């Protein structure tokens, strides 16, 4: 689940987005578990073959009859994994109070995308519909291109369930639309909602680290990494029923917001906000600590 970290003074490329759009990426199968091959110039047939594990007769269909060179790809998924993804998305929507939308192209991929569409609908109706209606939120399947257009025109405030590759692309698009790839929290959630892995989704800053190793000050934005810790701390408090731990996590996140919204930012965010003054990494962290100390002292 990848969610933008929103600050009032960081301009958005999509100004209509007022509430977070949370991209739920199915982290299994699809292009990342597929197999592809180059097809030689002589041309020929590409077949998709399934050999049942129970010894039953094989099934085979023709993908295409190609004339000349090309490429072919085979992808897969499992019903069990899609069921888990559906439950994770529904539980996340309930926790945040956001509607859940699934985007597929089941009109073109009747069986593959149909697995997602049908599984989500079945689990919603059997396990979540009543509690969704009680909370005043909804679940809906839409064509993925229609959903992309809806997202741009919307004010935000929903969970966007995506297949693996779609989620990889759309999460970066959403983060950029809200202002910065460096302002995005990311977490993996199990279907039962009891195991969480948090991360800073925007990757590494090797050049900055080399500067740090050389003893030079950098202006590296640590917000996504801080939020990786705060989200983990928040869920630890949720699982242990220790609200004071959750309160600390919320206070640290609010301290980041107070620091940035008062004009104290690292270079990347200052540039976005149109400011010519910025803080080094250490200076920024000191300002966040000062804000946190004031918050906890109240």
SEKELO-530970 format. One line per field, with one value per atom (N, C-alpha, C): x, y, z; residue number from 1. Coordinates in nm, 2 decimals, padded with zeros to 4 digits. Layout:
<sites>
u: X,...
v: Y,...
w: Z,...
num: NUM,...
</sites>
This chain:
<sites>
u: 00.09,00.00,00.09,00.08,00.17,00.08,00.11,00.03,00.11,00.07,00.14,00.14,00.26,00.27,00.24,00.14,00.09,00.12,00.18,00.21,00.15,00.10,00.02,00.10,00.23,00.31,00.39,00.37,00.43,00.33,00.36,00.25,00.23,00.11,00.07,00.06,00.11,00.10,-00.05,-00.13,-00.27,-00.34,-00.37,-00.42,-00.55,-00.63,-00.76,-00.75,-00.64,-00.62,-00.61,-00.72,-00.72,-00.70,-00.73,-00.72,-00.63,-00.57,-00.47,-00.54,-00.46,-00.50,-00.40,-00.45,-00.36,-00.36,-00.24,-00.23,-00.20,-00.28,-00.26,-00.21,-00.08,-00.02,-00.01,-00.06,-00.06,00.08,00.15,00.30,00.32,00.26,00.28,00.25,00.32,00.29,00.30,00.21,00.20,00.33,00.38,00.50,00.62,00.62,00.73,00.76,00.66,00.68,00.67,00.66,00.64,00.77,00.75,00.86,00.84,00.95,00.94,01.05,01.03,01.13,01.13,01.25,01.26,01.22,01.14,01.10,01.19,01.24,01.34,01.27,01.35,01.30,01.21,01.23,01.15,01.00,00.96,00.82,00.77,00.64,00.59,00.47,00.43,00.32,00.37,00.30,00.32,00.20,00.23,00.13,00.13,00.01,00.00,-00.05,00.04,00.00,00.00,-00.10,-00.12,-00.12,-00.04,-00.03,-00.09,-00.20,-00.26,-00.17,-00.17,-00.09,-00.15,-00.28,-00.35,-00.34,-00.26,-00.24,-00.35,-00.43,-00.54,-00.48,-00.57,-00.52,-00.47,-00.36,-00.31,-00.41,-00.40,-00.48,-00.39,-00.42,-00.33,-00.41,-00.37,-00.43,-00.32,-00.36,-00.27,-00.28,-00.16,-00.16,-00.16,-00.07,-00.06,00.02,00.00,00.08,00.16,00.29,00.36,00.45,00.46,00.54,00.66,00.78,00.90,00.93,01.03,01.08,00.98,00.99,00.91,00.94,00.85,00.87,00.74,00.74,00.62,00.64,00.53,00.53,00.42,00.46,00.36,00.36,00.24,00.23,00.13,00.12,00.03,-00.01,-00.11,-00.14,-00.22,-00.25,-00.32,-00.44,-00.55,-00.67,-00.64,-00.56,-00.53,-00.46,-00.37,-00.30,-00.39,-00.48,-00.57,-00.68,-00.72,-00.81,-00.74,-00.61,-00.54,-00.53,-00.50,-00.49,-00.63,-00.74,-00.87,-00.90,-00.87,-00.90,-00.81,-00.68,-00.59,-00.65,-00.69,-00.75,-00.87,-00.96,-01.09,-01.06,-00.97,-00.94,-00.87,-00.79,-00.72,-00.82,-00.92,-01.02,-01.11,-01.14,-01.21,-01.14,-01.01,-00.93,-00.92,-00.90,-00.89,-01.03,-01.13,-01.26,-01.27,-01.20,-01.19,-01.26,-01.33,-01.39,-01.27,-01.30,-01.20,-01.24,-01.15,-01.18,-01.07,-01.12,-01.03,-01.03,-00.92,-00.91,-00.85,-00.92,-00.87,-00.91,-00.86,-00.90,-00.96,-01.07,-01.12,-01.19,-01.22,-01.29,-01.18,-01.05,-00.95,-00.89,-00.87,-00.81,-00.92,-01.01,-01.13,-01.10,-01.00,-00.97,-00.87,-00.76,-00.66,-00.72,-00.76,-00.82,-00.95,-01.02,-01.15,-01.13,-01.01,-00.98,-00.98,-00.92,-00.92,-01.06,-01.13,-01.26,-01.36,-01.37,-01.46,-01.43,-01.30,-01.26,-01.29,-01.25,-01.28,-01.43,-01.51,-01.66,-01.71,-01.67,-01.72,-01.68,-01.56,-01.51,-01.58,-01.60,-01.67,-01.82,-01.89,-02.03,-02.04,-01.95,-01.96,-01.90,-01.80,-01.73,-01.73,-01.75,-01.73,-01.85,-01.94,-02.04,-02.12,-02.16,-02.24,-02.16,-02.04,-01.96,-01.92,-01.90,-01.87,-01.99,-02.11,-02.23,-02.25,-02.22,-02.24,-02.14,-02.02,-01.93,-01.95,-02.04,-02.06,-01.97,-01.90,-01.80,-01.84,-01.78,-01.82,-01.70,-01.73,-01.63,-01.69,-01.60,-01.65,-01.53,-01.57,-01.47,-01.50,-01.39,-01.40,-01.29,-01.31,-01.21,-01.09,-00.96,-00.85,-00.82,-00.85,-00.84,-00.94,-01.06,-01.17,-01.13,-01.07,-01.04,-00.92,-00.83,-00.72,-00.77,-00.86,-00.92,-01.00,-01.07,-01.15,-01.05,-00.94,-00.84,-00.79,-00.76,-00.71,-00.81,-00.94,-01.05,-01.10,-01.07,-01.12,-01.05,-01.11,-01.04,-00.96,-00.95,-00.87,-00.96,-00.90,-00.97,-01.03,-00.94,-00.98,-00.86,-00.89,-00.79,-00.80,-00.69,-00.69,-00.61,-00.69,-00.63,-00.58,-00.45,-00.39,-00.32,-00.32,-00.23,-00.09,00.00,00.14,00.21,00.21,00.27,00.20,00.07,-00.01,00.02,00.03,00.06,00.20,00.30,00.43,00.43,00.36,00.35,00.27,00.15,00.05,00.10,00.17,00.21,00.31,00.40,00.49,00.42,00.32,00.24,00.17,00.11,00.03,00.12,00.24,00.33,00.38,00.41,00.46,00.34,00.22,00.11,00.08,00.12,00.10,00.23,00.33,00.44,00.58,00.60,00.74,00.74,00.83,00.85,00.91,00.97,01.03,00.93,00.81,00.70,00.60,00.64,00.54,00.58,00.48,00.49,00.45,00.51,00.49,00.49,00.39,00.38,00.32,00.36,00.30,00.22,00.10,00.00,-00.05,-00.05,-00.10,-00.25,-00.32,-00.47,-00.54,-00.48,-00.55,-00.52,-00.44,-00.40,-00.32,-00.26,-00.18,-00.03,00.02,00.16,00.19,00.28,00.31,00.46,00.49,00.63,00.63,00.71,00.71,00.84,00.84,00.96,00.96,01.07,01.07,01.08,00.97,00.95,01.03,01.09,01.15,01.30,01.35,01.48,01.59,01.71,01.83,01.88,01.97,02.03,02.18,02.24,02.38,02.47,02.44,02.53,02.54,02.43,02.43,02.51,02.49,02.56,02.71,02.76,02.90,02.95,02.87,02.91,02.92,02.82,02.83,02.95,02.99,03.11,03.23,03.23,03.35,03.35,03.26,03.25,03.19,03.12,03.05,02.90,02.85,02.71,02.62,02.51,02.41,02.28,02.19,02.05,01.96,01.96,01.88,01.75,01.64,01.51,01.48,01.46,01.45,01.30,01.20,01.06,01.01,01.03,00.97,01.03,01.16,01.22,01.17,01.15,01.08,00.94,00.87,00.73,00.73,00.84,00.85,00.86,00.93,00.94,00.81,00.75,00.63,00.52,00.50,00.40,00.42,00.54,00.57,00.54,00.58,00.55,00.40,00.33,00.18,00.12,00.15,00.09,00.14,00.26,00.30,00.21,00.18,00.09,-00.05,-00.10,-00.23,-00.24,-00.14,-00.14,-00.13,-00.05,-00.03,-00.13,-00.23,-00.32,-00.25,-00.15,-00.08,-00.10,-00.21,-00.23,-00.13,-00.05,00.06,00.17,00.19,00.28,00.23,00.10,00.04,00.04,00.02,00.03,00.17,00.27,00.41,00.43,00.39,00.40,00.33,00.21,00.13,00.20,00.26,00.33,00.45,00.53,00.64,00.61,00.50,00.45,00.41,00.33,00.29,00.40,00.51,00.63,00.70,00.70,00.75,00.67,00.54,00.45,00.47,00.48,00.50,00.63,00.73,00.86,00.86,00.81,00.80,00.71,00.59,00.49,00.53,00.63,00.68,00.80,00.83,00.93,01.07,01.08,01.21,01.21,01.29,01.29,01.43,01.44,01.57,01.56,01.67,01.68,01.58,01.55,01.45,01.31,01.27,01.14,01.13,01.24,01.25,01.24,01.31,01.30,01.16,01.09,00.95,00.86,00.89,00.81,00.85,00.95,01.00,01.08,01.14,01.23,01.37,01.45,01.59,01.68,01.61,01.68,01.64,01.74,01.71,01.81,01.77,01.85,01.93,02.04,02.11,02.03,02.06,01.99,01.99,02.11,02.12,02.04,02.04,01.96,01.81,01.77,01.63,01.59,01.67,01.63,01.63,01.72,01.72,01.59,01.54,01.41,01.30,01.30,01.19,01.20,01.32,01.33,01.28,01.31,01.26,01.11,01.05,00.90,00.84,00.91,00.86,00.87,00.98,01.00,00.89,00.86,00.75,00.61,00.59,00.46,00.45,00.55,00.54,00.54,00.59,00.59,00.45,00.36,00.23,00.15
v: -00.12,00.00,00.12,00.20,00.32,00.44,00.53,00.65,00.77,00.88,01.00,01.06,01.13,01.20,01.35,01.41,01.54,01.65,01.75,01.88,01.99,02.09,02.20,02.29,02.30,02.40,02.33,02.20,02.13,02.13,02.20,02.21,02.08,02.06,01.93,01.95,01.86,01.87,01.85,01.77,01.76,01.84,01.96,02.05,02.01,01.93,01.88,01.78,01.71,01.61,01.67,01.65,01.70,01.59,01.47,01.36,01.25,01.17,01.07,00.97,00.93,00.82,00.71,00.60,00.49,00.38,00.36,00.26,00.12,00.03,-00.11,-00.20,-00.24,-00.31,-00.46,-00.55,-00.69,-00.74,-00.77,-00.80,-00.95,-01.00,-01.14,-01.17,-01.25,-01.30,-01.18,-01.20,-01.10,-01.09,-00.98,-00.97,-01.01,-00.99,-01.01,-01.16,-01.25,-01.39,-01.46,-01.38,-01.44,-01.49,-01.55,-01.60,-01.54,-01.49,-01.44,-01.50,-01.49,-01.54,-01.46,-01.46,-01.40,-01.51,-01.47,-01.56,-01.53,-01.64,-01.63,-01.58,-01.54,-01.49,-01.58,-01.71,-01.81,-01.81,-01.75,-01.75,-01.89,-01.89,-02.02,-01.99,-02.10,-02.09,-02.07,-01.99,-01.98,-02.04,-02.14,-02.22,-02.19,-02.20,-02.20,-02.33,-02.40,-02.54,-02.56,-02.63,-02.66,-02.81,-02.86,-03.01,-03.02,-03.08,-03.09,-03.18,-03.14,-03.21,-03.34,-03.36,-03.49,-03.60,-03.57,-03.67,-03.66,-03.56,-03.55,-03.51,-03.50,-03.46,-03.32,-03.29,-03.16,-03.07,-02.94,-02.84,-02.75,-02.72,-02.64,-02.55,-02.42,-02.32,-02.25,-02.21,-02.13,-01.98,-01.92,-01.78,-01.70,-01.74,-01.67,-01.75,-01.72,-01.77,-01.65,-01.65,-01.53,-01.55,-01.45,-01.45,-01.36,-01.42,-01.34,-01.33,-01.25,-01.24,-01.17,-01.19,-01.12,-01.16,-01.16,-01.19,-01.24,-01.33,-01.38,-01.38,-01.37,-01.36,-01.45,-01.52,-01.59,-01.55,-01.51,-01.47,-01.56,-01.55,-01.63,-01.56,-01.62,-01.58,-01.70,-01.69,-01.79,-01.73,-01.81,-01.77,-01.74,-01.82,-01.80,-01.67,-01.63,-01.50,-01.38,-01.39,-01.29,-01.27,-01.38,-01.38,-01.30,-01.33,-01.26,-01.11,-01.08,-00.94,-00.86,-00.93,-00.87,-00.84,-00.94,-00.92,-00.80,-00.80,-00.69,-00.55,-00.54,-00.42,-00.38,-00.47,-00.44,-00.40,-00.47,-00.44,-00.30,-00.27,-00.14,-00.03,-00.05,00.05,00.07,-00.04,-00.02,00.06,00.03,00.09,00.24,00.28,00.42,00.49,00.41,00.47,00.52,00.45,00.49,00.38,00.42,00.32,00.25,00.13,00.05,00.04,00.06,00.04,-00.05,-00.15,-00.24,-00.21,-00.19,-00.17,-00.28,-00.34,-00.44,-00.42,-00.51,-00.50,-00.64,-00.68,-00.81,-00.83,-00.72,-00.74,-00.79,-00.77,-00.82,-00.95,-00.96,-01.08,-01.14,-01.21,-01.26,-01.35,-01.44,-01.53,-01.47,-01.41,-01.36,-01.24,-01.14,-01.02,-01.06,-01.15,-01.20,-01.27,-01.33,-01.39,-01.28,-01.17,-01.06,-01.00,-00.97,-00.91,-01.00,-01.13,-01.22,-01.25,-01.26,-01.29,-01.18,-01.06,-00.94,-00.93,-00.95,-00.93,-01.03,-01.16,-01.27,-01.24,-01.20,-01.18,-01.05,-00.95,-00.83,-00.87,-00.94,-00.97,-01.07,-01.16,-01.26,-01.21,-01.13,-01.10,-00.95,-00.86,-00.72,-00.63,-00.67,-00.57,-00.51,-00.59,-00.53,-00.43,-00.47,-00.38,-00.25,-00.27,-00.15,-00.05,-00.11,-00.03,00.04,-00.03,00.03,00.14,00.14,00.24,00.35,00.33,00.43,00.44,00.33,00.32,00.21,00.21,00.11,00.04,-00.07,-00.13,-00.13,-00.11,-00.11,-00.16,-00.23,-00.27,-00.17,-00.13,-00.04,-00.08,-00.05,-00.07,00.02,-00.04,00.03,00.17,00.18,00.31,00.41,00.36,00.45,00.49,00.40,00.43,00.53,00.52,00.62,00.76,00.77,00.90,00.95,00.86,00.90,00.95,00.89,00.93,01.07,01.10,01.23,01.34,01.31,01.41,01.42,01.32,01.31,01.40,01.41,01.48,01.39,01.26,01.16,01.09,01.03,00.97,00.83,00.74,00.60,00.51,00.38,00.28,00.23,00.23,00.19,00.06,-00.05,-00.19,-00.22,-00.25,-00.27,-00.40,-00.46,-00.58,-00.53,-00.63,-00.60,-00.49,-00.51,-00.41,-00.27,-00.28,-00.15,-00.08,-00.15,-00.08,-00.02,-00.08,-00.03,00.10,00.11,00.24,00.34,00.31,00.41,00.46,00.39,00.44,00.56,00.55,00.66,00.78,00.75,00.86,00.93,00.86,00.93,01.01,00.95,01.02,01.15,01.14,01.26,01.36,01.32,01.41,01.48,01.42,01.48,01.57,01.56,01.66,01.59,01.47,01.42,01.27,01.20,01.06,01.03,01.13,01.12,01.14,01.16,01.18,01.07,00.95,00.83,00.73,00.69,00.58,00.45,00.34,00.21,00.10,00.01,-00.10,-00.22,-00.33,-00.46,-00.51,-00.55,-00.60,-00.73,-00.83,-00.96,-00.96,-01.06,-01.05,-01.04,-01.10,-01.09,-00.96,-00.87,-00.74,-00.75,-00.86,-00.88,-00.88,-00.87,-00.86,-00.75,-00.66,-00.54,-00.52,-00.49,-00.45,-00.31,-00.22,-00.08,-00.06,00.04,00.08,00.22,00.27,00.40,00.35,00.38,00.32,00.38,00.50,00.57,00.52,00.42,00.37,00.43,00.43,00.47,00.61,00.67,00.79,00.78,00.69,00.66,00.78,00.87,00.99,01.07,01.08,01.15,01.07,00.94,00.86,00.87,00.87,00.89,01.02,01.13,01.26,01.25,01.18,01.16,01.09,00.98,00.90,00.99,01.08,01.17,01.28,01.28,01.38,01.51,01.52,01.64,01.63,01.75,01.76,01.74,01.67,01.66,01.72,01.73,01.77,01.67,01.55,01.44,01.44,01.42,01.42,01.29,01.29,01.16,01.13,01.21,01.20,01.06,01.00,00.87,00.76,00.77,00.68,00.70,00.82,00.85,00.78,00.80,00.75,00.59,00.53,00.39,00.34,00.42,00.38,00.42,00.53,00.57,00.48,00.44,00.34,00.21,00.16,00.04,00.05,00.17,00.19,00.20,00.26,00.28,00.14,00.05,-00.08,-00.17,-00.15,-00.22,-00.18,-00.05,-00.01,-00.06,-00.07,-00.12,-00.27,-00.35,-00.49,-00.52,-00.43,-00.46,-00.38,-00.31,-00.23,-00.13,-00.06,00.04,00.17,00.25,00.37,00.48,00.47,00.57,00.55,00.43,00.40,00.46,00.44,00.50,00.65,00.71,00.85,00.91,00.83,00.88,00.88,00.77,00.77,00.88,00.91,01.02,01.16,01.17,01.30,01.32,01.21,01.23,01.27,01.21,01.24,01.39,01.43,01.57,01.67,01.62,01.71,01.73,01.62,01.64,01.74,01.73,01.83,01.97,01.98,02.12,02.18,02.10,02.15,02.20,02.11,02.15,02.26,02.26,02.36,02.50,02.50,02.63,02.68,02.60,02.65,02.59,02.49,02.43,02.30,02.29,02.18,02.15,02.02,01.98,02.04,02.03,02.10,02.06,01.93,01.89,01.95,01.95,02.01,02.16,02.22,02.37,02.41,02.33,02.36,02.35,02.25,02.23,02.35,02.39,02.50,02.64,02.64,02.77,02.85,02.79,02.86,02.85,02.95,02.95,02.91,02.89,02.85,02.71,02.63,02.50,02.45,02.34,02.29,02.16,02.14,02.01,01.90,01.78,01.67,01.68,01.70,01.71,01.83,01.94,02.06,02.03,01.96,01.93,01.83,01.73,01.63,01.70,01.80,01.87,01.95,02.01,02.09,01.99,01.87,01.78,01.73,01.71,01.67,01.78,01.90,02.01,02.02,02.00,02.00,01.88,01.77,01.65,01.67,01.73,01.75,01.85,01.95,02.04,01.97,01.89,01.81,01.72,01.65,01.55,01.62,01.74,01.81,01.87,01.87,01.93,01.84
w: 00.00,00.00,00.00,-00.11,-00.12,-00.12,-00.02,00.01,00.01,-00.06,-00.05,00.09,00.12,00.25,00.21,00.26,00.21,00.31,00.25,00.33,00.26,00.34,00.28,00.18,00.21,00.13,00.02,00.00,-00.12,-00.23,-00.34,-00.45,-00.51,-00.56,-00.62,-00.77,-00.85,-00.99,-01.04,-00.95,-00.98,-00.87,-00.89,-00.78,-00.72,-00.79,-00.74,-00.63,-00.62,-00.52,-00.38,-00.30,-00.17,-00.06,-00.09,00.00,-00.06,00.02,-00.03,-00.13,-00.23,-00.31,-00.28,-00.22,-00.18,-00.28,-00.34,-00.45,-00.38,-00.40,-00.34,-00.46,-00.45,-00.55,-00.51,-00.60,-00.57,-00.59,-00.48,-00.49,-00.52,-00.62,-00.66,-00.80,-00.87,-01.00,-01.11,-01.21,-01.32,-01.39,-01.44,-01.52,-01.44,-01.31,-01.23,-01.20,-01.23,-01.21,-01.35,-01.46,-01.59,-01.65,-01.77,-01.85,-02.00,-02.06,-02.19,-02.28,-02.41,-02.50,-02.63,-02.69,-02.83,-02.93,-03.03,-03.14,-03.26,-03.32,-03.43,-03.56,-03.66,-03.78,-03.87,-03.84,-03.93,-03.90,-03.79,-03.76,-03.71,-03.68,-03.63,-03.53,-03.45,-03.36,-03.22,-03.14,-03.00,-02.93,-02.84,-02.77,-02.62,-02.56,-02.41,-02.37,-02.29,-02.25,-02.10,-02.05,-01.91,-01.89,-01.80,-01.77,-01.63,-01.61,-01.48,-01.38,-01.26,-01.16,-01.12,-01.15,-01.11,-01.22,-01.32,-01.43,-01.54,-01.53,-01.63,-01.76,-01.86,-02.00,-02.01,-02.08,-02.09,-02.17,-02.15,-02.22,-02.30,-02.42,-02.50,-02.59,-02.60,-02.69,-02.77,-02.89,-02.97,-02.93,-02.90,-02.87,-03.00,-03.09,-03.22,-03.32,-03.44,-03.55,-03.61,-03.58,-03.61,-03.73,-03.82,-03.94,-03.91,-03.90,-03.87,-03.72,-03.69,-03.55,-03.46,-03.33,-03.24,-03.09,-03.01,-02.87,-02.81,-02.71,-02.65,-02.49,-02.42,-02.28,-02.22,-02.11,-02.03,-01.89,-01.84,-01.70,-01.63,-01.49,-01.42,-01.29,-01.22,-01.08,-01.02,-00.89,-00.82,-00.76,-00.75,-00.68,-00.54,-00.47,-00.33,-00.31,-00.39,-00.38,-00.40,-00.50,-00.53,-00.42,-00.36,-00.24,-00.13,-00.10,00.00,-00.03,-00.15,-00.19,-00.17,-00.21,-00.20,-00.05,00.04,00.18,00.24,00.19,00.24,00.20,00.08,00.03,00.10,00.12,00.19,00.34,00.40,00.54,00.55,00.46,00.46,00.43,00.34,00.32,00.44,00.51,00.64,00.74,00.76,00.86,00.83,00.70,00.67,00.64,00.63,00.59,00.45,00.36,00.22,00.14,00.03,-00.07,-00.14,-00.19,-00.26,-00.41,-00.50,-00.64,-00.70,-00.78,-00.85,-01.00,-01.06,-01.20,-01.28,-01.38,-01.46,-01.61,-01.69,-01.83,-01.87,-01.79,-01.81,-01.94,-02.01,-02.14,-02.24,-02.22,-02.31,-02.25,-02.12,-02.06,-01.97,-02.04,-01.97,-01.85,-01.87,-01.76,-01.66,-01.70,-01.61,-01.53,-01.60,-01.52,-01.46,-01.53,-01.47,-01.34,-01.32,-01.18,-01.08,-01.11,-01.01,-00.99,-01.10,-01.09,-01.01,-01.05,-00.99,-00.84,-00.81,-00.67,-00.58,-00.62,-00.54,-00.52,-00.62,-00.60,-00.51,-00.52,-00.43,-00.29,-00.26,-00.13,-00.07,-00.15,-00.10,-00.06,-00.14,-00.11,00.01,00.02,00.13,00.26,00.26,00.38,00.42,00.33,00.36,00.33,00.25,00.20,00.32,00.42,00.53,00.61,00.64,00.72,00.64,00.51,00.43,00.43,00.41,00.41,00.54,00.65,00.78,00.80,00.74,00.76,00.65,00.56,00.46,00.34,00.32,00.21,00.11,-00.01,-00.11,-00.17,-00.25,-00.33,-00.47,-00.57,-00.71,-00.80,-00.90,-01.01,-01.13,-01.19,-01.31,-01.40,-01.53,-01.63,-01.59,-01.61,-01.55,-01.62,-01.75,-01.81,-01.77,-01.74,-01.69,-01.55,-01.47,-01.33,-01.33,-01.42,-01.43,-01.45,-01.55,-01.58,-01.46,-01.39,-01.27,-01.16,-01.14,-01.04,-01.06,-01.19,-01.22,-01.19,-01.22,-01.20,-01.06,-00.98,-00.85,-00.75,-00.63,-00.52,-00.43,-00.47,-00.39,-00.29,-00.19,-00.08,-00.12,-00.18,-00.20,-00.21,-00.20,-00.22,-00.37,-00.44,-00.58,-00.59,-00.60,-00.61,-00.75,-00.76,-00.89,-00.90,-01.02,-01.04,-01.03,-01.02,-00.99,-01.07,-01.20,-01.29,-01.29,-01.29,-01.28,-01.16,-01.04,-00.92,-00.92,-00.98,-00.99,-01.06,-01.17,-01.25,-01.18,-01.13,-01.08,-00.95,-00.87,-00.74,-00.76,-00.86,-00.88,-00.94,-01.03,-01.09,-00.98,-00.89,-00.78,-00.69,-00.65,-00.57,-00.64,-00.77,-00.84,-00.85,-00.87,-00.87,-00.75,-00.63,-00.50,-00.47,-00.55,-00.53,-00.54,-00.49,-00.49,-00.46,-00.54,-00.51,-00.38,-00.32,-00.19,-00.08,-00.11,-00.01,-00.03,-00.01,-00.03,00.08,00.16,00.25,00.18,00.23,00.16,00.27,00.26,00.36,00.29,00.34,00.30,00.41,00.38,00.48,00.45,00.54,00.52,00.52,00.46,00.44,00.58,00.68,00.81,00.88,00.83,00.88,01.01,01.04,01.16,01.14,01.02,00.99,00.89,00.93,00.85,00.83,00.70,00.67,00.61,00.67,00.62,00.55,00.46,00.39,00.33,00.29,00.22,00.07,00.00,-00.13,-00.25,-00.22,-00.34,-00.37,-00.29,-00.33,-00.26,-00.32,-00.26,-00.31,-00.23,-00.27,-00.25,-00.34,-00.33,-00.34,-00.42,-00.44,-00.31,-00.24,-00.11,-00.01,-00.01,00.09,00.07,-00.05,-00.08,-00.03,-00.04,00.01,00.17,00.23,00.37,00.42,00.34,00.37,00.36,00.27,00.26,00.36,00.45,00.56,00.52,00.41,00.37,00.41,00.44,00.47,00.34,00.36,00.25,00.29,00.19,00.22,00.17,00.23,00.19,00.27,00.19,00.25,00.32,00.45,00.53,00.56,00.50,00.55,00.53,00.41,00.38,00.47,00.51,00.60,00.74,00.78,00.91,00.92,00.81,00.81,00.80,00.75,00.75,00.90,00.98,01.12,01.19,01.17,01.24,01.21,01.08,01.05,01.12,01.12,01.20,01.34,01.40,01.55,01.57,01.48,01.49,01.50,01.40,01.40,01.52,01.57,01.69,01.81,01.81,01.92,01.90,01.77,01.74,01.78,01.74,01.78,01.93,02.00,02.14,02.23,02.16,02.24,02.33,02.28,02.36,02.29,02.32,02.25,02.27,02.38,02.39,02.29,02.24,02.13,02.00,01.97,01.86,01.86,01.98,02.00,01.97,02.01,01.98,01.82,01.76,01.61,01.54,01.59,01.53,01.56,01.68,01.71,01.63,01.60,01.51,01.37,01.32,01.18,01.18,01.28,01.29,01.31,01.37,01.39,01.25,01.17,01.03,00.96,00.97,00.90,00.95,01.08,01.14,01.10,01.09,01.05,00.90,00.81,00.67,00.64,00.71,00.68,00.74,00.83,00.88,00.79,00.68,00.58,00.60,00.69,00.72,00.64,00.53,00.44,00.39,00.34,00.27,00.13,00.06,-00.07,-00.17,-00.18,-00.28,-00.26,-00.13,-00.10,-00.11,-00.07,-00.09,-00.23,-00.32,-00.46,-00.51,-00.47,-00.51,-00.46,-00.34,-00.28,-00.33,-00.41,-00.47,-00.37,-00.27,-00.18,-00.21,-00.19,-00.21,-00.09,00.02,00.14,00.18,00.23,00.27,00.38,00.44,00.55,00.51,00.58,00.56,00.63,00.60,00.67,00.82,00.88,01.02,01.08,01.01,01.05,01.05,00.94,00.93,01.04,01.07,01.17,01.31,01.33,01.46,01.47,01.37,01.37,01.40,01.34,01.36,01.51,01.56,01.70,01.80,01.77,01.85,01.85,01.73,01.72,01.80,01.79,01.86,02.01,02.06,02.20,02.25,02.17,02.22,02.22,02.12,02.12,02.24,02.27,02.38,02.52,02.52,02.65,02.69,02.59,02.62,02.71
num: 1,1,1,2,2,2,3,3,3,4,4,4,5,5,5,6,6,6,7,7,7,8,8,8,9,9,9,10,10,10,11,11,11,12,12,12,13,13,13,14,14,14,15,15,15,16,16,16,17,17,17,18,18,18,19,19,19,20,20,20,21,21,21,22,22,22,23,23,23,24,24,24,25,25,25,26,26,26,27,27,27,28,28,28,29,29,29,30,30,30,31,31,31,32,32,32,33,33,33,34,34,34,35,35,35,36,36,36,37,37,37,38,38,38,39,39,39,40,40,40,41,41,41,42,42,42,43,43,43,44,44,44,45,45,45,46,46,46,47,47,47,48,48,48,49,49,49,50,50,50,51,51,51,52,52,52,53,53,53,54,54,54,55,55,55,56,56,56,57,57,57,58,58,58,59,59,59,60,60,60,61,61,61,62,62,62,63,63,63,64,64,64,65,65,65,66,66,66,67,67,67,68,68,68,69,69,69,70,70,70,71,71,71,72,72,72,73,73,73,74,74,74,75,75,75,76,76,76,77,77,77,78,78,78,79,79,79,80,80,80,81,81,81,82,82,82,83,83,83,84,84,84,85,85,85,86,86,86,87,87,87,88,88,88,89,89,89,90,90,90,91,91,91,92,92,92,93,93,93,94,94,94,95,95,95,96,96,96,97,97,97,98,98,98,99,99,99,100,100,100,101,101,101,102,102,102,103,103,103,104,104,104,105,105,105,106,106,106,107,107,107,108,108,108,109,109,109,110,110,110,111,111,111,112,112,112,113,113,113,114,114,114,115,115,115,116,116,116,117,117,117,118,118,118,119,119,119,120,120,120,121,121,121,122,122,122,123,123,123,124,124,124,125,125,125,126,126,126,127,127,127,128,128,128,129,129,129,130,130,130,131,131,131,132,132,132,133,133,133,134,134,134,135,135,135,136,136,136,137,137,137,138,138,138,139,139,139,140,140,140,141,141,141,142,142,142,143,143,143,144,144,144,145,145,145,146,146,146,147,147,147,148,148,148,149,149,149,150,150,150,151,151,151,152,152,152,153,153,153,154,154,154,155,155,155,156,156,156,157,157,157,158,158,158,159,159,159,160,160,160,161,161,161,162,162,162,163,163,163,164,164,164,165,165,165,166,166,166,167,167,167,168,168,168,169,169,169,170,170,170,171,171,171,172,172,172,173,173,173,174,174,174,175,175,175,176,176,176,177,177,177,178,178,178,179,179,179,180,180,180,181,181,181,182,182,182,183,183,183,184,184,184,185,185,185,186,186,186,187,187,187,188,188,188,189,189,189,190,190,190,191,191,191,192,192,192,193,193,193,194,194,194,195,195,195,196,196,196,197,197,197,198,198,198,199,199,199,200,200,200,201,201,201,202,202,202,203,203,203,204,204,204,205,205,205,206,206,206,207,207,207,208,208,208,209,209,209,210,210,210,211,211,211,212,212,212,213,213,213,214,214,214,215,215,215,216,216,216,217,217,217,218,218,218,219,219,219,220,220,220,221,221,221,222,222,222,223,223,223,224,224,224,225,225,225,226,226,226,227,227,227,228,228,228,229,229,229,230,230,230,231,231,231,232,232,232,233,233,233,234,234,234,235,235,235,236,236,236,237,237,237,238,238,238,239,239,239,240,240,240,241,241,241,242,242,242,243,243,243,244,244,244,245,245,245,246,246,246,247,247,247,248,248,248,249,249,249,250,250,250,251,251,251,252,252,252,253,253,253,254,254,254,255,255,255,256,256,256,257,257,257,258,258,258,259,259,259,260,260,260,261,261,261,262,262,262,263,263,263,264,264,264,265,265,265,266,266,266,267,267,267,268,268,268,269,269,269,270,270,270,271,271,271,272,272,272,273,273,273,274,274,274,275,275,275,276,276,276,277,277,277,278,278,278,279,279,279,280,280,280,281,281,281,282,282,282,283,283,283,284,284,284,285,285,285,286,286,286,287,287,287,288,288,288,289,289,289,290,290,290,291,291,291,292,292,292,293,293,293,294,294,294,295,295,295,296,296,296,297,297,297,298,298,298
</sites>
